[in-house]
Each structure stands twice: as C-alpha cells, then as structure tokens.
Amino acid sequence: MEKRKPNHVTLEKNFLGKPPRIKSKFIFDYLIAKQNKDNTWPIKKLKIKD
C-alpha cells in the first residue's frame, strides 16, 4: 500500500472566503473526536506504532 502524503492547504483570506469547518479534534496524544453527520462527537483511540 502506498503511503499518502499530506495535502497543502492555503488559509489566506483571498483564497478562502471563510475558515474551513473543523470535523475532528485531538483530545489527547492518542484520542481524537470526529464529528458525525448528526453533530455527535464520538471519541476514537488511535493505534500508535512504536
């Protein structure tokens, strides 16, 4: 499987009319909350590879 590279996002006033909607938030180093279509925020645990 090919590794995906991050996409560059330009957050300039001229490029975007308004800020992008935030759909996920880091709560802790390995916990993330992701917004669903019904506006709930389930918490997911990330698998950390050492």
MODELLER restraints for C-alpha pairs under 7 A, 6 or more apart:
rsr = mdl.restraints
at = mdl.atoms
rsr.add(forms.Gaussian(group=physical.xy_distance, feature=features.Distance(at['CA:23:A'], at['CA:34:A']), mean=5.81, stdev=0.5))
rsr.add(forms.Gaussian(group=physical.xy_distance, feature=features.Distance(at['CA:23:A'], at['CA:35:A']), mean=5.05, stdev=0.5))
rsr.add(forms.Gaussian(group=physical.xy_distance, feature=features.Distance(at['CA:24:A'], at['CA:32:A']), mean=6.84, stdev=0.5))
rsr.add(forms.Gaussian(group=physical.xy_distance, feature=features.Distance(at['CA:24:A'], at['CA:33:A']), mean=5.48, stdev=0.5))
rsr.add(forms.Gaussian(group=physical.xy_distance, feature=features.Distance(at['CA:24:A'], at['CA:34:A']), mean=4.24, stdev=0.5))
rsr.add(forms.Gaussian(group=physical.xy_distance, feature=features.Distance(at['CA:24:A'], at['CA:35:A']), mean=6.00, stdev=0.5))
rsr.add(forms.Gaussian(group=physical.xy_distance, feature=features.Distance(at['CA:25:A'], at['CA:32:A']), mean=5.62, stdev=0.5))
rsr.add(forms.Gaussian(group=physical.xy_distance, feature=features.Distance(at['CA:25:A'], at['CA:33:A']), mean=5.24, stdev=0.5))
rsr.add(forms.Gaussian(group=physical.xy_distance, feature=features.Distance(at['CA:25:A'], at['CA:34:A']), mean=6.57, stdev=0.5))
rsr.add(forms.Gaussian(group=physical.xy_distance, feature=features.Distance(at['CA:26:A'], at['CA:32:A']), mean=4.45, stdev=0.5))
rsr.add(forms.Gaussian(group=physical.xy_distance, feature=features.Distance(at['CA:26:A'], at['CA:33:A']), mean=6.41, stdev=0.5))
rsr.add(forms.Gaussian(group=physical.xy_distance, feature=features.Distance(at['CA:27:A'], at['CA:33:A']), mean=6.85, stdev=0.5))
rsr.add(forms.Gaussian(group=physical.xy_distance, feature=features.Distance(at['CA:30:A'], at['CA:45:A']), mean=5.79, stdev=0.5))
rsr.add(forms.Gaussian(group=physical.xy_distance, feature=features.Distance(at['CA:30:A'], at['CA:46:A']), mean=5.03, stdev=0.5))
rsr.add(forms.Gaussian(group=physical.xy_distance, feature=features.Distance(at['CA:31:A'], at['CA:43:A']), mean=6.67, stdev=0.5))
rsr.add(forms.Gaussian(group=physical.xy_distance, feature=features.Distance(at['CA:31:A'], at['CA:44:A']), mean=5.76, stdev=0.5))
rsr.add(forms.Gaussian(group=physical.xy_distance, feature=features.Distance(at['CA:31:A'], at['CA:45:A']), mean=4.77, stdev=0.5))
rsr.add(forms.Gaussian(group=physical.xy_distance, feature=features.Distance(at['CA:31:A'], at['CA:46:A']), mean=6.04, stdev=0.5))
rsr.add(forms.Gaussian(group=physical.xy_distance, feature=features.Distance(at['CA:32:A'], at['CA:43:A']), mean=5.67, stdev=0.5))
rsr.add(forms.Gaussian(group=physical.xy_distance, feature=features.Distance(at['CA:32:A'], at['CA:44:A']), mean=5.34, stdev=0.5))
rsr.add(forms.Gaussian(group=physical.xy_distance, feature=features.Distance(at['CA:32:A'], at['CA:45:A']), mean=6.52, stdev=0.5))
rsr.add(forms.Gaussian(group=physical.xy_distance, feature=features.Distance(at['CA:33:A'], at['CA:41:A']), mean=5.56, stdev=0.5))
rsr.add(forms.Gaussian(group=physical.xy_distance, feature=features.Distance(at['CA:33:A'], at['CA:42:A']), mean=5.58, stdev=0.5))
rsr.add(forms.Gaussian(group=physical.xy_distance, feature=features.Distance(at['CA:33:A'], at['CA:43:A']), mean=4.39, stdev=0.5))
rsr.add(forms.Gaussian(group=physical.xy_distance, feature=features.Distance(at['CA:33:A'], at['CA:44:A']), mean=6.14, stdev=0.5))
rsr.add(forms.Gaussian(group=physical.xy_distance, feature=features.Distance(at['CA:34:A'], at['CA:41:A']), mean=5.35, stdev=0.5))
rsr.add(forms.Gaussian(group=physical.xy_distance, feature=features.Distance(at['CA:34:A'], at['CA:42:A']), mean=5.99, stdev=0.5))
rsr.add(forms.Gaussian(group=physical.xy_distance, feature=features.Distance(at['CA:34:A'], at['CA:43:A']), mean=6.71, stdev=0.5))
rsr.add(forms.Gaussian(group=physical.xy_distance, feature=features.Distance(at['CA:35:A'], at['CA:41:A']), mean=4.62, stdev=0.5))
